[in-house]
Amino acid sequence: MYSNMKHTVAELEYYILQYLEGMTFPMLKNLGLQYAKTYFLFKVRLYQQHGIDGLQPPNKHQHYSSGFREQVGQEHLIDKISIYELEIKYNVPSQKTIRSWIFRYTKGGESQSYNSKLEVYLMKGKNDLRRKTKYCSRLFK
């Protein structure tokens, strides 16, 4: 279980099943449910769409092909499917991810030179910036 998860997958499934059998959200809160109502209802929808797999914590290094990203973006733009619905339909862990795909494809298509893996390795840390700053300040004294 991730440190930010409030319930195990089994506990969450139990609460969802109780909810689907007719228990109200306040009753579940009294039983010990620790999620907000909107987040819990989102998990219910994921469970209804994907079963127990929809409740599994996301893989931190999930990779989506450019064809898949474009398909999701087109479903939003052409078929007018909401980002929320696409998040549930494809079990994408964040609406922010889908928004970035849509933004990328509405800017004239995905850049040919874009490589998500390369981006991580090119990022500069604070120490790199400090070294450059010290070096530059010595040059201009």
Secondary structure as GFF3:
##gff-version 3
##sequence-region A 1 141
A	DSSP	alpha_helix	9	20	.	.	.	ID=ss1
A	DSSP	alpha_helix	25	31	.	.	.	ID=ss2
A	DSSP	alpha_helix	37	50	.	.	.	ID=ss3
A	DSSP	three_ten_helix	51	55	.	.	.	ID=ss4
A	DSSP	alpha_helix	66	77	.	.	.	ID=ss5
A	DSSP	alpha_helix	83	90	.	.	.	ID=ss6
A	DSSP	alpha_helix	95	106	.	.	.	ID=ss7
A	DSSP	alpha_helix	116	122	.	.	.	ID=ss8
A	DSSP	alpha_helix	126	139	.	.	.	ID=ss9
###
